[in-house]
Amino acid sequence: MHGGNLRRAKELYGLESFIDLSANINPFGPPPGVWAALQKGMVDIVNYPDPESLALRKTLSYHLKQPNETIMVGNGAGELIFTICQALKPKKVMIPIPTFSEYERAARSVGSDVNYIPLGPEGWAKFNNNGEMWGELLEGCDLLFLCSPHNPTGSVLEKETFGQILKVTKEIGCRILFDESFLDFLPDEYRQSVRGHLVENEHLIVLYSLTKFYSIPGLRLGTVFAHQSLISKFEHYRDPWSVNVLAQHAGITALEDLGYPAAVRNKLRESREYFYREFNLGNFSDLKLWPTTVNFALIEVLNQTPGELIEHLGRLGILVRDCSSFEGLPGNFIRVAIKDIHVMQRLIEGLRGWAISSKGC
């Protein structure tokens, strides 16, 4: 269901190391200070973690400009999605697809009636500037999942369209769970959080991940922002010990490195531009690279299923995400993470080798 399963890849391909493009993690590692923070924090593993994660929440409050009482942290965004669904128990849920599978799993775990909004490979580009339809589309909805930047398409929900959705959901009493897990990867011209709407919209819930951008997926760390009354409700359904002491230390240190985000975005921009340029020069007639704004992109495999391409790359030690498990993604797609230029060069070479061998067949 998910990328990043290196154990299974080792079993499947018989290799010990891989270039993992199946998971959308910042390839440049965490901020340098995180390593020292983890070493220093080792003395605390003999004690229970702070169940309120107060120091981490204060750091989030300061750097993200949100009141402390509107913040809850958890063991990654996945845990928080399940916690929110357990607390709200929505009867009817709307999910734009394709998207992260945990939205539906969490909704179905509490018996929700799950309904889809088809986006296709265009992602939000299909719905931007088309706000008139939302009133009818969301009729009877208790909880709407939104994801921007959107996984797996890399598209962005425009400000005007979100404003229309926000107005409709407020009128009909539908809550929004807005996932901004990939927000920090966006270029400056696109990067604007919806957290600014929280004060006037008590039905809005915003999800934020430190795991992906700060490159700490093994520690697991996510945050949810919402009105204080909702946070209090969510807390009753949360495991109080789920955020371990090392994750709390790492999160504080990562957020305090103010030069790190811009440096990462600059490196990823260079890699993304290199990859798109080399792909277009490669004239891959059986592949289509879709546009993206973040650190991953969809590649459509034309005229055949992607299985042979995935296996070809896997045997070269390159893992990509098979998108066949994404509900609502018609066609044959793989998703690739954008890593450093050297890695993207390896991917281009792998794609070129597959293109030559497939034509030879």
C-alpha positions as CSV (number, residue, x, y, z in Angstrom):
1,M,0.0,0.0,0.0
2,H,2.8,2.4,0.8
3,G,6.3,3.1,-0.5
4,G,9.5,2.9,1.6
5,N,9.3,-0.9,2.4
6,L,13.1,-1.7,2.1
7,R,12.8,-5.0,3.8
8,R,10.4,-6.3,1.2
9,A,12.5,-4.9,-1.6
10,K,15.6,-6.8,-0.3
11,E,13.6,-10.0,-0.3
12,L,12.2,-9.3,-3.8
13,Y,15.3,-8.2,-5.7
14,G,18.1,-9.8,-3.6
15,L,20.0,-6.5,-3.1
16,E,21.2,-5.0,0.1
17,S,20.9,-1.3,-0.8
18,F,18.5,0.8,-2.9
19,I,17.8,4.2,-4.2
20,D,14.4,4.7,-2.7
21,L,12.2,6.9,-4.9
22,S,9.0,5.2,-3.6
23,A,8.7,7.4,-0.5
24,N,8.5,11.2,-0.6
25,I,11.1,12.0,2.0
26,N,13.6,14.9,1.8
27,P,16.8,13.2,0.5
28,F,19.2,15.6,2.2
29,G,18.8,14.3,5.8
30,P,17.6,16.2,8.8
31,P,19.1,19.5,10.0
32,P,22.6,18.9,11.3
33,G,21.7,19.7,14.9
34,V,19.1,16.9,15.0
35,W,21.9,14.3,15.3
36,A,23.4,16.0,18.3
37,A,19.9,16.5,19.8
38,L,19.2,12.8,19.5
39,Q,22.5,11.9,21.1
40,K,21.9,14.3,24.0
41,G,18.3,13.0,24.3
42,M,19.4,9.4,24.8
43,V,19.7,9.9,28.5
44,D,15.9,10.6,28.6
45,I,14.9,7.2,27.2
46,V,14.8,5.8,30.7
47,N,11.9,8.0,31.5
48,Y,8.4,8.3,30.0
49,P,8.0,11.1,27.4
50,D,6.1,14.2,28.3
51,P,2.5,13.2,27.4
52,E,1.6,16.8,26.5
53,S,4.8,17.4,24.4
54,L,4.8,20.9,25.9
55,A,8.2,22.0,24.8
56,L,7.6,20.8,21.3
57,R,4.2,22.4,21.2
58,K,5.7,25.7,22.4
59,T,8.3,25.6,19.6
60,L,5.6,24.9,17.0
61,S,3.5,27.7,18.5
62,Y,6.4,30.2,18.2
63,H,7.6,29.2,14.7
64,L,4.2,28.5,13.1
65,K,2.4,31.4,14.8
66,Q,-0.4,29.3,16.3
67,P,-1.7,29.5,19.9
68,N,-0.3,26.6,22.0
69,E,-3.8,25.4,23.0
70,T,-4.7,24.8,19.3
71,I,-1.9,22.3,18.7
72,M,-1.7,18.6,19.2
73,V,1.2,16.4,18.2
74,G,1.2,12.7,17.4
75,N,3.2,9.7,16.1
76,G,3.1,10.9,12.5
77,A,0.2,12.3,10.5
78,G,-1.2,8.7,10.1
79,E,-1.9,8.4,13.9
80,L,-3.6,11.8,13.9
81,I,-5.9,11.0,11.0
82,F,-7.2,7.9,12.8
83,T,-7.5,9.9,16.1
84,I,-9.5,12.6,14.5
85,C,-11.9,10.1,12.9
86,Q,-12.3,8.2,16.2
87,A,-13.2,11.5,17.9
88,L,-15.6,12.8,15.2
89,K,-17.1,9.6,14.0
90,P,-18.4,11.2,10.8
91,K,-21.4,9.5,9.1
92,K,-20.6,10.7,5.6
93,V,-17.1,11.5,4.3
94,M,-16.0,12.9,1.0
95,I,-12.5,12.1,-0.3
96,P,-10.9,13.5,-3.5
97,I,-9.1,10.7,-5.2
98,P,-6.5,9.6,-5.9
99,T,-5.0,10.3,-2.6
100,F,-3.4,9.0,0.6
101,S,-5.0,5.7,1.5
102,E,-5.1,6.3,5.2
103,Y,-8.0,8.8,4.9
104,E,-10.3,6.1,3.7
105,R,-9.0,3.5,6.1
106,A,-9.5,5.8,9.1
107,A,-13.0,6.8,8.0
108,R,-14.0,3.2,7.4
109,S,-12.6,2.2,10.8
110,V,-15.4,4.2,12.4
111,G,-18.1,3.1,10.0
112,S,-18.3,6.2,7.8
113,D,-20.0,6.2,4.5
114,V,-17.1,7.0,2.1
115,N,-17.8,9.0,-1.1
116,Y,-15.3,10.0,-3.8
117,I,-14.5,13.2,-5.7
118,P,-12.5,12.1,-8.8
119,L,-9.5,14.3,-9.6
120,G,-7.6,12.1,-11.9
121,P,-3.9,12.6,-12.7
122,E,-4.5,16.4,-13.1
123,G,-5.2,16.7,-9.4
124,W,-6.5,20.0,-8.3
125,A,-6.0,21.6,-11.7
126,K,-9.2,19.9,-12.7
127,F,-11.2,21.7,-10.0
128,N,-9.5,25.0,-9.5
129,N,-11.7,28.0,-10.3
130,N,-14.8,25.7,-10.4
131,G,-16.3,26.5,-7.0
132,E,-20.0,26.6,-7.9
133,M,-20.2,22.8,-7.8
134,W,-19.2,22.3,-4.1
135,G,-22.6,23.0,-2.5
136,E,-24.3,20.2,-4.4
137,L,-21.2,17.9,-4.2
138,L,-20.9,18.1,-0.4
139,E,-24.6,17.7,0.5
140,G,-25.0,15.7,3.7
141,C,-21.2,15.6,4.2
142,D,-19.8,15.5,7.8
143,L,-16.1,15.5,7.0
144,L,-14.2,16.5,3.8
145,F,-10.6,15.4,3.4
146,L,-8.5,17.9,1.4
147,C,-4.8,17.4,0.6
148,S,-2.6,20.2,-0.8
149,P,0.0,19.9,-2.1
150,H,-1.8,16.9,-3.4
151,N,-0.4,13.3,-3.1
152,P,0.2,11.7,-5.6
153,T,-0.2,14.4,-8.3
154,G,1.8,17.3,-6.8
155,S,-0.9,19.8,-7.6
156,V,-2.0,22.7,-5.4
157,L,-5.5,23.8,-4.4
158,E,-5.8,27.5,-5.4
159,K,-6.7,30.0,-2.7
160,E,-9.9,31.1,-4.4
161,T,-11.2,27.6,-4.7
162,F,-10.4,26.8,-1.1
163,G,-12.3,30.0,-0.1
164,Q,-15.4,28.7,-1.9
165,I,-15.1,25.3,-0.2
166,L,-14.6,26.9,3.2
167,K,-17.7,29.0,2.8
168,V,-19.9,26.0,1.7
169,T,-18.7,23.7,4.4
170,K,-19.3,26.3,7.1
171,E,-22.8,26.8,5.8
172,I,-23.7,23.1,5.8
173,G,-21.8,22.2,9.0
174,C,-19.2,20.0,7.3
175,R,-15.8,19.8,8.9
176,I,-12.6,19.9,6.8
177,L,-9.5,17.9,7.5
178,F,-6.8,19.7,5.4
179,D,-3.6,17.8,5.0
180,E,-0.5,20.1,4.5
181,S,2.1,17.4,4.9
182,F,4.0,18.5,1.9
183,L,3.6,22.3,2.4
184,D,7.2,22.9,3.2
185,F,8.4,21.5,-0.1
186,L,6.5,24.2,-2.1
187,P,8.3,27.1,-3.8
188,D,7.8,30.5,-2.2
189,E,5.2,31.6,-4.7
190,Y,2.9,28.6,-3.8
191,R,3.6,28.1,-0.1
192,Q,0.8,29.5,1.9
193,S,-0.8,27.6,4.8
194,V,-4.5,27.6,5.4
195,R,-3.8,27.8,9.2
196,G,-4.6,31.5,8.9
197,H,-8.3,30.6,8.5
198,L,-8.5,28.7,11.8
199,V,-9.6,31.6,14.0
200,E,-12.7,32.3,12.0
201,N,-13.5,28.7,11.0
202,E,-14.0,26.3,13.9
203,H,-14.9,23.5,11.5
204,L,-11.4,23.6,9.9
205,I,-8.7,21.1,11.0
206,V,-5.1,21.4,9.6
207,L,-2.7,18.5,9.5
208,Y,1.1,19.2,9.3
209,S,3.9,16.7,9.1
210,L,7.5,17.1,10.3
211,T,8.4,13.6,9.1
212,K,8.8,14.2,5.4
213,F,10.4,17.6,5.1
214,Y,12.7,17.2,8.1
215,S,13.7,13.7,7.0
216,I,12.8,11.8,10.2
217,P,10.3,9.2,9.0
218,G,11.8,6.6,11.4
219,L,10.9,8.8,14.4
220,R,7.3,9.7,13.3
221,L,6.1,13.2,14.1
222,G,3.0,15.0,13.0
223,T,0.9,17.9,14.2
224,V,-2.8,18.9,14.0
225,F,-4.0,22.5,14.4
226,A,-7.7,23.2,15.3
227,H,-10.0,25.2,17.6
228,Q,-9.3,24.5,21.2
229,S,-12.6,22.8,21.7
230,L,-11.7,20.3,19.0
231,I,-8.2,19.7,20.3
232,S,-9.7,18.9,23.7
233,K,-12.0,16.4,22.1
234,F,-9.2,14.8,20.1
235,E,-7.0,14.5,23.2
236,H,-9.5,12.1,24.7
237,Y,-8.9,9.6,21.9
238,R,-5.1,10.0,21.6
239,D,-2.5,7.7,23.1
240,P,-0.7,10.0,25.6
241,W,2.6,8.3,25.2
242,S,2.8,8.1,21.4
243,V,5.4,10.8,20.8
244,N,8.7,9.4,22.2
245,V,11.4,11.5,23.8
246,L,13.7,11.4,20.8
247,A,11.0,12.6,18.4
248,Q,10.3,15.5,20.7
249,H,13.9,16.5,20.9
250,A,14.3,16.1,17.1
251,G,11.2,18.2,16.3
252,I,12.3,21.1,18.5
253,T,15.8,21.2,17.0
254,A,14.6,20.8,13.4
255,L,12.2,23.8,13.7
256,E,14.9,26.0,15.3
257,D,17.2,25.6,12.3
258,L,15.9,28.6,10.4
259,G,18.3,28.3,7.4
260,Y,17.5,24.7,6.7
261,P,14.1,25.0,4.8
262,A,15.3,27.4,2.1
263,A,18.5,25.4,1.5
264,V,16.5,22.2,1.0
265,R,14.0,23.9,-1.3
266,N,16.8,25.3,-3.5
267,K,18.5,21.9,-3.8
268,L,15.2,20.2,-4.7
269,R,14.4,22.9,-7.3
270,E,17.7,22.3,-9.0
271,S,17.1,18.5,-9.0
272,R,13.5,18.9,-10.2
273,E,14.5,21.2,-13.1
274,Y,17.4,18.8,-14.0
275,F,15.1,15.8,-14.0
276,Y,12.4,17.4,-16.2
277,R,14.9,18.8,-18.6
278,E,16.7,15.4,-19.0
279,F,13.4,13.5,-19.3
280,N,12.2,15.8,-22.1
281,L,15.5,15.4,-23.9
282,G,15.2,11.7,-23.6
283,N,12.2,11.5,-25.9
284,F,10.6,8.6,-24.0
285,S,7.7,7.9,-26.3
286,D,6.1,5.4,-24.0
287,L,6.3,7.6,-20.9
288,K,4.6,10.8,-19.9
289,L,6.0,12.9,-17.0
290,W,3.2,15.0,-15.4
291,P,3.9,18.4,-13.9
292,T,4.5,18.9,-10.2
293,T,5.1,21.6,-7.6
294,V,6.8,19.5,-5.0
295,N,9.3,16.7,-4.4
296,F,7.5,13.9,-6.3
297,A,6.0,13.4,-9.7
298,L,3.7,11.0,-11.6
299,I,5.0,9.2,-14.7
300,E,2.4,7.6,-16.9
301,V,3.4,4.4,-18.7
302,L,1.7,4.4,-22.1
303,N,0.5,1.5,-24.1
304,Q,1.4,-1.1,-21.4
305,T,1.2,-1.9,-17.7
306,P,4.1,-0.5,-15.5
307,G,5.0,-3.9,-14.0
308,E,8.0,-4.5,-16.3
309,L,9.3,-1.0,-15.8
310,I,9.0,-1.3,-12.0
311,E,10.9,-4.7,-12.0
312,H,13.5,-3.3,-14.4
313,L,14.3,-0.4,-12.1
314,G,14.1,-2.6,-9.0
315,R,16.8,-4.9,-10.3
316,L,18.9,-1.8,-10.8
317,G,18.4,-0.9,-7.2
318,I,15.9,1.8,-7.9
319,L,12.5,1.7,-6.1
320,V,9.5,3.6,-7.4
321,R,5.9,3.7,-6.2
322,D,3.5,1.5,-8.1
323,C,0.3,3.6,-8.2
324,S,-2.1,0.7,-9.0
325,S,-3.3,0.9,-5.4
326,F,-4.4,4.5,-5.7
327,E,-8.2,4.5,-6.1
328,G,-9.3,6.9,-8.8
329,L,-6.1,7.0,-10.9
330,P,-7.1,5.7,-14.3
331,G,-4.2,4.5,-16.5
332,N,-0.9,3.1,-15.6
333,F,1.3,5.2,-13.3
334,I,4.3,5.2,-11.2
335,R,5.3,7.9,-8.7
336,V,8.9,9.0,-8.3
337,A,10.4,11.1,-5.5
338,I,12.7,13.9,-6.5
339,K,16.1,13.4,-4.9
340,D,19.5,14.9,-5.5
341,I,20.8,15.4,-9.1
342,H,23.0,12.3,-9.0
343,V,20.1,10.1,-8.1
344,M,17.9,11.6,-10.7
345,Q,20.6,10.9,-13.3
346,R,20.5,7.2,-12.2
347,L,16.7,7.2,-12.8
348,I,17.1,8.7,-16.2
349,E,19.6,6.1,-17.1
350,G,17.3,3.4,-15.8
351,L,14.4,4.7,-17.8
352,R,16.5,4.9,-20.9
353,G,17.6,1.3,-20.5
354,W,14.0,0.2,-20.1
355,A,12.9,2.2,-23.2
356,I,15.7,0.5,-25.3
357,S,14.9,-3.0,-24.1
358,S,11.1,-2.6,-24.5
359,K,11.6,-1.5,-28.1
360,G,13.9,-4.4,-28.7
361,C,11.1,-6.8,-27.6
